[in-house]
């Protein structure tokens, strides 16, 4: 037996399964607040649950316990940071703070790349999302970046989607898709109105109606972090 083989066989075992299991618990969930990035959730009820849980001192629920989902979020953060560094070297402002004050609440967020004429956000996406955004951007993403543009007094917004698969498949360049448009004050008002509604339910300790046609095994419930407590066939106690 070689010296190298002796080292390998005598080294302490590393419990890979335990590492992967622990990684599923590192969700990076942020404390609840009124965010530009969350207003476009498909269900107002989920946002109200988040707010009420924060008032009750409960930890924010994980968006997902699937390790692939958690790691994709980590990858998205890393890719965004790299592109933001490049943008900063070109003289653009990155991670600019934005804030709306409305109805006694403050909505906060940070855009990825900002210039006087346009605010841009970066989104690393998987195959399903990539297919869905070919013709138009995701509404949640649009509401977020449009809010940044309006608050920044920029006339335009832009969303740059990066197809995650093409980072790893040997492509010379990652595949990208750019959506852009005029900033809409009306859509920014919708964003503010969503959080104002959440604030009212939060104060009254009430819940809004479920999304019409909601199903526990379909959209939008099947992917909701509050599914166990709010499946459509269950009634609040």
C-alpha positions in Angstrom: 0.0 0.0 0.0 1.3 3.4 -0.9 1.7 6.3 1.5 -1.0 8.2 -0.2 -3.4 5.2 0.1 -2.6 4.9 3.8 -3.5 8.5 4.3 -6.8 8.1 2.5 -7.8 5.1 4.5 -6.8 6.5 7.8 -8.4 9.9 7.3 -11.6 10.6 9.3 -14.8 10.0 7.4 -16.8 13.0 6.2 -20.5 12.6 6.4 -21.6 14.0 3.1 -25.3 13.2 3.7 -25.1 15.3 6.9 -23.5 18.2 5.0 -26.3 18.1 2.4 -29.0 17.9 5.0 -27.5 20.8 6.9 -27.3 22.8 3.7 -31.0 22.5 3.3 -31.5 24.4 6.6 -29.3 27.3 5.5 -32.2 29.1 3.7 -30.8 32.7 4.1 -34.4 33.8 4.8 -34.5 37.5 5.5 -36.5 39.2 8.3 -39.9 40.4 7.0 -40.2 43.9 5.7 -42.1 45.7 2.9 -39.9 45.0 -0.1 -40.0 46.0 -3.8 -39.0 42.4 -4.6 -41.9 40.7 -2.8 -44.9 42.7 -3.9 -45.5 40.7 -7.0 -46.1 37.5 -5.1 -49.1 35.7 -6.7 -51.0 35.6 -3.4 -51.7 38.5 -1.0 -52.6 36.0 1.7 -49.0 34.7 1.8 -47.7 38.2 2.3 -50.1 38.8 5.2 -49.0 35.5 6.8 -45.4 36.7 6.6 -46.3 40.0 8.3 -48.3 38.4 11.0 -45.6 35.8 11.7 -43.1 38.7 12.1 -45.4 40.3 14.6 -45.6 37.0 16.5 -41.8 36.7 16.6 -41.8 33.6 14.3 -38.9 32.9 12.0 -39.7 33.5 8.3 -40.6 30.1 6.7 -38.3 28.7 4.1 -39.3 29.4 0.5 -38.1 25.8 -0.3 -36.4 22.9 1.3 -35.2 21.6 -2.0 -31.4 22.0 -2.1 -31.4 22.7 -5.8 -33.6 25.7 -5.2 -31.5 27.0 -2.4 -28.3 26.6 -4.4 -29.8 28.3 -7.4 -30.4 31.3 -5.2 -26.8 31.3 -4.1 -25.7 31.0 -7.7 -27.9 33.9 -8.7 -26.4 36.1 -6.0 -22.8 35.2 -7.1 -23.6 35.9 -10.8 -25.3 39.2 -9.9 -22.3 40.3 -7.8 -19.9 39.6 -10.7 -21.9 41.5 -13.2 -22.5 44.4 -10.8 -18.7 44.6 -10.3 -18.3 44.9 -14.1 -21.0 47.6 -14.2 -19.3 49.6 -11.4 -16.0 49.6 -13.3 -17.9 51.2 -16.2 -19.2 53.9 -13.9 -22.7 52.7 -13.2 -24.2 52.8 -9.7 -24.8 49.3 -8.2 -27.0 48.2 -5.3 -28.6 51.5 -5.1 -31.1 51.9 -2.3 -34.7 52.8 -3.1 -37.6 53.7 -0.8 -41.3 54.5 -1.1 -43.2 55.9 1.9 -46.9 55.4 1.6 -49.9 54.8 3.9 -47.7 54.9 7.0 -45.3 52.2 5.8 -41.9 52.2 4.1 -41.1 50.0 1.2 -37.4 49.3 0.6 -35.2 47.6 -2.0 -31.9 47.8 -3.8 -31.6 47.8 -7.6 -28.7 45.9 -9.2 -27.6 48.6 -11.7 -28.8 52.1 -11.9 -28.3 55.1 -14.2 -30.2 58.3 -14.6 -32.0 57.1 -17.7 -32.6 53.4 -16.7 -32.6 51.0 -13.8 -31.7 47.3 -14.6 -32.1 44.2 -12.6 -30.4 40.8 -13.3 -32.1 37.4 -13.0 -30.4 34.0 -13.3 -33.2 31.6 -14.2 -33.7 27.9 -14.8 -35.3 26.3 -17.9 -38.9 26.6 -16.9 -38.6 30.3 -16.1 -36.5 30.9 -19.2 -39.3 29.5 -21.4 -41.9 31.7 -19.6 -40.1 34.9 -20.1 -39.4 34.7 -23.8 -42.3 37.0 -24.7 -42.7 39.1 -21.6 -41.0 39.4 -18.2 -42.2 37.8 -15.0 -44.8 40.1 -13.4 -43.0 39.9 -10.0 -39.7 40.9 -11.6 -41.4 43.7 -13.6 -43.2 45.2 -10.6 -39.9 45.2 -8.7 -37.7 46.9 -11.3 -40.4 49.3 -12.5 -40.7 50.4 -8.9 -37.0 51.1 -8.7 -37.2 53.1 -12.0 -40.1 55.2 -10.8 -38.5 55.9 -7.4 -35.2 56.8 -9.2 -37.0 59.1 -11.6 -35.6 57.0 -14.5 -37.8 56.9 -17.6 -37.0 53.3 -18.4 -36.5 49.9 -16.7 -34.7 46.8 -17.9 -34.5 43.2 -17.0 -31.6 41.0 -18.1 -32.4 37.3 -17.9 -29.5 34.9 -17.9 -30.1 31.2 -18.8 -28.5 29.3 -16.0 -28.0 26.1 -18.1 -25.7 27.9 -20.6 -23.2 28.8 -17.9 -22.4 25.1 -17.4 -23.0 23.4 -20.7 -19.8 24.6 -22.4 -21.4 27.5 -24.3 -18.9 30.2 -25.3 -21.2 32.8 -23.8 -24.2 32.5 -21.5 -27.6 33.0 -23.3 -29.3 36.2 -22.3 -32.6 37.9 -22.9 -33.2 41.6 -22.3 -36.7 43.0 -21.7 -37.1 46.8 -21.3 -39.9 49.3 -21.2 -41.1 52.7 -20.0 -41.4 53.2 -16.3 -45.1 53.2 -15.2 -46.3 55.3 -12.3 -49.5 53.3 -12.3 -47.7 50.0 -11.8 -45.7 51.5 -9.0 -48.9 52.6 -7.4 -50.1 49.0 -7.6 -47.0 47.9 -5.8 -47.6 50.4 -3.0 -51.3 49.4 -2.8 -50.4 45.8 -2.3 -48.3 46.6 0.8 -50.9 49.0 2.1 -53.4 46.1 1.9 -51.0 43.9 3.8 -50.6 46.6 6.5 -54.3 46.8 7.0 -54.7 43.0 7.4 -51.7 43.1 9.7 -53.2 45.6 12.0 -56.6 43.9 12.0 -55.2 40.4 12.3 -57.4 39.3 9.3 -56.6 37.4 6.2 -57.6 38.3 2.6 -59.5 35.9 0.4 -57.6 33.2 -1.3 -56.7 33.6 -5.0 -59.7 32.5 -7.1 -59.4 29.0 -8.2 -56.5 28.2 -5.8 -55.7 24.5 -5.4 -53.4 22.8 -2.9 -51.8 20.8 -5.7 -51.7 23.6 -8.3 -51.0 27.3 -8.8 -50.2 29.2 -6.7 -50.6 27.0 -3.6 -48.4 24.0 -4.4 -45.3 26.1 -4.2 -46.3 28.3 -1.3 -44.3 28.4 1.9 -47.6 28.6 3.8 -49.3 25.6 2.1 -49.6 23.5 5.3 -51.5 26.1 7.2 -53.5 27.5 4.3 -54.5 24.8 1.9 -57.8 25.8 0.2 -59.7 22.8 1.7 -58.7 23.8 5.2 -60.5 26.5 7.3 -58.7 28.7 9.8 -59.4 27.8 13.3 
